[in-house]
Amino acid sequence: MKMREIWQQIKASADGVGFRDLVHGSPSKLEIVMTFLALLELLRLHKIAVRQKQALGEIRIKAVESV
């Protein structure tokens, strides 16, 4: 999944999405790593917020409102 596709999926969900939702099915290790790197880039660009309530818990990703 490309960064633009990931961004569109995150923006489309008001409640945010889980990391597992972005790598649904049986993704290859490469796809998981590429998705994670795309999320890191979106985080660096301040386009998303990432939350994890507990260690080893679900990672939730939500779009950040533009100012």
C-alpha positions in Angstrom: 0.0 0.0 0.0 1.4 3.4 -1.0 1.6 6.3 1.4 -1.2 8.2 -0.5 -3.5 5.2 -0.2 -2.7 4.9 3.5 -3.4 8.6 4.0 -6.7 8.4 2.2 -7.8 5.5 4.4 -6.9 7.3 7.6 -8.6 10.5 6.5 -11.8 8.6 5.6 -12.2 7.3 9.1 -13.4 9.9 11.7 -12.4 7.5 14.6 -9.1 6.7 13.1 -7.9 3.2 12.0 -5.9 0.5 13.6 -2.5 -0.5 12.3 -3.9 -4.0 11.7 -6.6 -2.4 9.5 -3.9 -1.0 7.2 -2.2 -4.4 6.8 -5.3 -6.6 6.6 -5.2 -10.1 5.3 -1.9 -11.9 5.3 0.6 -9.2 4.3 4.2 -10.0 3.6 6.9 -8.7 5.9 7.8 -6.2 3.2 4.3 -4.8 3.1 4.2 -4.4 6.9 7.5 -2.6 6.9 6.5 -0.3 4.0 3.2 0.6 5.8 5.1 1.3 9.0 7.6 3.5 7.2 4.8 5.4 5.5 3.2 6.0 8.9 6.5 7.3 10.3 6.7 9.8 7.3 3.1 10.9 7.9 3.9 11.4 11.6 7.0 13.4 10.7 4.9 15.6 8.4 2.4 16.1 11.4 -0.5 14.7 9.3 -1.4 11.9 11.8 -1.5 11.3 15.5 -0.7 7.8 16.9 -2.0 6.3 20.1 -1.3 3.1 21.9 -3.2 2.7 25.3 -1.1 -0.2 26.6 2.2 -2.0 25.8 1.6 -4.4 23.0 -1.9 -3.0 22.5 -3.6 -1.9 19.3 -1.9 1.1 17.6 -4.6 3.6 16.5 -3.9 6.2 13.8 -6.0 9.4 13.3 -5.7 12.3 10.9 -4.7 15.6 12.5 -6.8 18.6 11.7 -5.1 21.2 9.6 -4.7 24.7 11.1 
